[in-house]
Amino acid sequence: MRGGDTMDGGDDDLALHPVRSIAIGYRDTAPEFATTRRAEIEARWTAEVAANPALFNGSVLLFEDVALSDGTLTATGVPIDYAGFSAFKAWGGPEPRLMNLFGAAAIVSAEGHLLLGRMAQSTDDPGMVKLAGGTPDRADIVDGRVDIVASIARELAEETGLCAEDASAGELLAHIDFPSCAIMQVLRFPASTADLMAGMSAHLAASEDPELSGIAVARTRSDGGVLGSPRYTRAIARHLLPA
């Protein structure tokens, strides 16, 4: 569950855009800054790992030329190691063509509550409350295309134990906040808030290295967990929840 998390701003920062179709290709070429600034990236990563030894330098995707026109989202995914990805976020997007595009699940219970995850200490944003989801990787590439909806379902299952197929899949919404672009799918589950929380908590308890340390419930857009969350999480809470 990785993603861009710059904070605050007014209502303009919370704008959502409907996504009706997605066409994201893939090119197996690392972004330029990952090569030209490699020494800086490695020095920064060494310091990050020293502060948090649980961090893992796996492979993820950044995205070039992200565009949303008439409800169609287009982009091209390119590979990068997590050290470079972490530097990209910290540096505020060192290449204008690149964005941190990621999928996230808006888990809605039968009562209409929004269930959020609290990030574990082993992650690079410990304690932060936000939607379940994460940065796509090579596992999300199918026939040369990056499948964001499948990525959302995969991350949902890994982080919470929930199955997207058990929910009524609702709208896809984009929150664009350079250098980040969150693609959120509303998933309405027939189960109650209490039952969903019980299942998710059991999943976390059974996981050897969970990305989440706990579950938070937002009943209104002004709940404390929402107010301290990233803008994309606050945007979907404003869209789905009462004041």
C-alpha positions as CSV (number, residue, x, y, z in Angstrom):
1,M,0.0,0.0,0.0
2,R,2.3,2.8,-1.3
3,G,1.2,6.2,-2.6
4,G,1.8,9.9,-2.7
5,D,0.7,11.7,0.4
6,T,1.2,15.4,0.3
7,M,-1.2,17.2,2.7
8,D,-3.7,19.9,2.9
9,G,-5.2,22.6,0.8
10,G,-8.8,23.7,0.1
11,D,-11.7,22.1,-1.7
12,D,-9.8,22.3,-5.1
13,D,-7.4,19.8,-3.7
14,L,-10.2,17.4,-3.1
15,A,-11.6,17.3,-6.6
16,L,-12.4,13.9,-8.1
17,H,-12.7,12.9,-11.8
18,P,-14.7,10.0,-13.1
19,V,-12.8,7.3,-14.9
20,R,-14.8,5.2,-17.4
21,S,-11.9,3.4,-19.2
22,I,-8.2,2.8,-18.6
23,A,-5.5,2.1,-21.2
24,I,-2.0,1.9,-19.6
25,G,0.8,0.4,-21.5
26,Y,4.2,-0.7,-20.3
27,R,7.8,0.0,-21.5
28,D,10.7,-1.9,-19.9
29,T,13.0,1.2,-19.5
30,A,13.8,2.8,-16.3
31,P,13.1,6.6,-16.0
32,E,16.1,8.9,-16.7
33,F,16.5,10.3,-13.1
34,A,16.9,6.7,-11.8
35,T,20.2,6.5,-13.7
36,T,21.4,10.1,-13.6
37,R,20.8,10.5,-9.9
38,R,21.7,6.9,-8.9
39,A,24.3,8.0,-6.3
40,E,21.9,10.3,-4.6
41,I,19.2,7.6,-4.6
42,E,21.5,5.0,-3.1
43,A,22.8,7.4,-0.4
44,R,19.2,8.4,0.5
45,W,18.1,4.7,0.6
46,T,21.0,3.7,2.8
47,A,19.8,6.3,5.3
48,E,16.2,5.2,5.0
49,V,17.1,1.6,5.7
50,A,19.2,2.5,8.6
51,A,16.2,4.3,10.1
52,N,13.8,1.5,9.2
53,P,15.5,-1.9,8.4
54,A,12.2,-3.4,7.4
55,L,12.1,-1.5,4.1
56,F,12.6,-3.7,1.0
57,N,14.0,-2.5,-2.3
58,G,11.7,-4.4,-4.6
59,S,10.6,-3.3,-8.1
60,V,7.5,-1.1,-8.7
61,L,6.2,1.1,-11.4
62,L,6.1,4.8,-12.1
63,F,4.0,6.2,-15.0
64,E,4.8,8.5,-17.9
65,D,2.4,10.9,-19.6
66,V,-0.6,10.3,-17.4
67,A,-3.6,11.9,-19.0
68,L,-7.4,11.9,-18.3
69,S,-9.6,12.9,-21.2
70,D,-13.3,12.4,-21.5
71,G,-13.2,9.7,-18.8
72,T,-10.3,7.8,-20.4
73,L,-7.1,7.4,-18.4
74,T,-3.9,6.8,-20.4
75,A,-0.3,6.4,-19.3
76,T,2.8,4.2,-19.8
77,G,4.3,2.3,-16.8
78,V,8.0,2.1,-16.4
79,P,10.0,0.0,-13.9
80,I,11.9,1.4,-10.9
81,D,13.4,0.0,-7.8
82,Y,11.8,1.1,-4.5
83,A,14.8,3.2,-3.6
84,G,14.2,5.3,-6.7
85,F,10.5,5.3,-6.1
86,S,11.0,6.6,-2.5
87,A,13.3,9.3,-3.7
88,F,10.8,10.3,-6.4
89,K,8.2,10.9,-3.8
90,A,10.6,12.7,-1.4
91,W,11.8,14.9,-4.2
92,G,8.3,15.9,-5.3
93,G,8.5,14.4,-8.8
94,P,11.9,15.2,-10.3
95,E,10.7,14.5,-13.9
96,P,7.6,16.4,-15.0
97,R,6.5,13.5,-17.3
98,L,6.4,11.0,-14.4
99,M,3.7,10.4,-11.8
100,N,3.2,8.0,-8.9
101,L,-0.1,6.5,-10.2
102,F,-1.6,3.9,-7.9
103,G,-4.9,2.1,-7.1
104,A,-6.9,2.2,-3.9
105,A,-10.1,0.5,-2.6
106,A,-12.8,2.6,-1.0
107,I,-14.3,-0.1,1.3
108,V,-17.9,0.8,2.2
109,S,-19.9,-1.2,4.7
110,A,-23.6,-2.0,4.7
111,E,-24.1,1.0,7.0
112,G,-22.3,3.3,4.5
113,H,-19.1,3.6,6.6
114,L,-15.7,3.9,5.0
115,L,-13.1,1.5,6.3
116,L,-9.5,2.6,6.3
117,G,-6.1,1.1,7.1
118,R,-3.5,2.3,9.5
119,M,0.0,1.8,8.1
120,A,2.4,-0.5,10.1
121,Q,5.7,0.6,11.6
122,S,7.5,-1.5,9.0
123,T,6.3,0.7,6.1
124,D,7.6,4.1,4.9
125,D,4.6,6.0,6.2
126,P,4.0,4.4,9.6
127,G,0.8,5.4,11.4
128,M,-0.8,7.1,8.5
129,V,-4.5,6.3,7.9
130,K,-5.6,5.9,4.3
131,L,-7.4,3.6,1.8
132,A,-6.2,0.1,1.2
133,G,-4.2,0.0,-2.0
134,G,-0.8,0.4,-3.4
135,T,1.7,1.0,-6.1
136,P,1.5,-1.3,-9.1
137,D,4.3,-3.6,-9.9
138,R,5.2,-6.2,-12.6
139,A,2.6,-8.6,-11.2
140,D,-0.1,-6.2,-12.5
141,I,1.1,-6.3,-16.1
142,V,-1.1,-8.5,-18.3
143,D,-0.5,-8.8,-22.0
144,G,1.6,-5.6,-22.0
145,R,-1.0,-3.6,-20.2
146,V,-1.0,-2.4,-16.5
147,D,-4.3,-3.5,-15.0
148,I,-5.1,-1.0,-12.2
149,V,-8.4,-2.6,-11.3
150,A,-6.7,-6.0,-10.8
151,S,-4.0,-4.2,-8.8
152,I,-6.7,-2.8,-6.5
153,A,-8.2,-6.2,-6.0
154,R,-4.8,-7.8,-5.3
155,E,-3.7,-5.1,-2.8
156,L,-7.1,-5.3,-1.1
157,A,-6.8,-9.1,-0.6
158,E,-3.1,-8.8,0.6
159,E,-3.7,-6.0,3.1
160,T,-7.2,-6.8,4.4
161,G,-8.2,-10.3,3.4
162,L,-11.3,-9.0,1.7
163,C,-12.2,-10.2,-1.8
164,A,-13.3,-7.5,-4.3
165,E,-15.7,-10.0,-5.9
166,D,-17.7,-10.1,-2.7
167,A,-18.5,-6.4,-3.1
168,S,-20.7,-4.4,-5.6
169,A,-18.1,-2.6,-7.7
170,G,-19.0,1.1,-8.0
171,E,-17.5,4.1,-9.7
172,L,-13.8,4.6,-10.5
173,L,-12.6,8.0,-9.5
174,A,-9.2,9.8,-10.0
175,H,-7.6,12.3,-7.7
176,I,-4.8,14.0,-9.4
177,D,-2.3,15.8,-7.2
178,F,1.1,16.0,-8.9
179,P,3.3,14.0,-8.7
180,S,0.6,11.6,-7.6
181,C,-2.6,10.2,-9.2
182,A,-4.8,7.9,-7.1
183,I,-7.3,5.7,-8.9
184,M,-10.0,4.7,-6.4
185,Q,-12.7,2.1,-6.9
186,V,-15.8,2.2,-4.6
187,L,-16.5,-1.3,-3.3
188,R,-19.7,-1.6,-1.4
189,F,-19.8,-4.8,0.8
190,P,-23.1,-6.3,2.0
191,A,-21.4,-7.0,5.4
192,S,-21.7,-4.7,8.4
193,T,-19.0,-2.5,9.7
194,A,-18.5,-4.8,12.7
195,D,-18.2,-7.9,10.5
196,L,-15.8,-6.3,8.1
197,M,-13.6,-5.1,10.9
198,A,-13.6,-8.5,12.5
199,G,-12.6,-10.2,9.3
200,M,-9.9,-7.6,8.5
201,S,-8.5,-7.7,12.0
202,A,-8.3,-11.5,11.9
203,H,-6.4,-11.3,8.6
204,L,-3.9,-8.9,10.1
205,A,-3.5,-11.1,13.2
206,A,-2.7,-14.1,11.0
207,S,-0.2,-12.3,8.7
208,E,3.5,-12.6,9.4
209,D,4.3,-9.1,8.1
210,P,1.1,-7.1,7.7
211,E,1.3,-3.7,6.0
212,L,-1.4,-2.5,8.3
213,S,-1.3,-2.2,12.0
214,G,-5.1,-1.7,12.4
215,I,-8.4,-0.6,10.9
216,A,-10.1,2.7,11.2
217,V,-13.7,3.5,10.6
218,A,-14.9,6.8,9.1
219,R,-18.6,7.5,9.6
220,T,-18.4,11.2,8.6
221,R,-15.9,13.1,6.5
222,S,-14.8,15.0,9.6
223,D,-13.8,11.9,11.6
224,G,-10.3,12.3,13.1
225,G,-8.7,9.6,11.0
226,V,-9.9,11.2,7.8
227,L,-8.7,14.7,8.8
228,G,-5.2,13.4,9.2
229,S,-5.2,11.3,6.0
230,P,-3.7,12.1,2.5
231,R,-5.7,14.3,0.2
232,Y,-7.0,11.5,-2.0
233,T,-8.5,9.7,1.1
234,R,-10.1,12.9,2.3
235,A,-11.4,13.5,-1.2
236,I,-13.2,10.1,-1.4
237,A,-14.5,10.6,2.2
238,R,-16.0,13.9,1.2
239,H,-17.6,12.2,-1.8
240,L,-19.1,9.2,0.1
241,L,-19.7,10.4,3.7
242,P,-22.0,12.9,5.3
243,A,-20.5,16.0,7.0
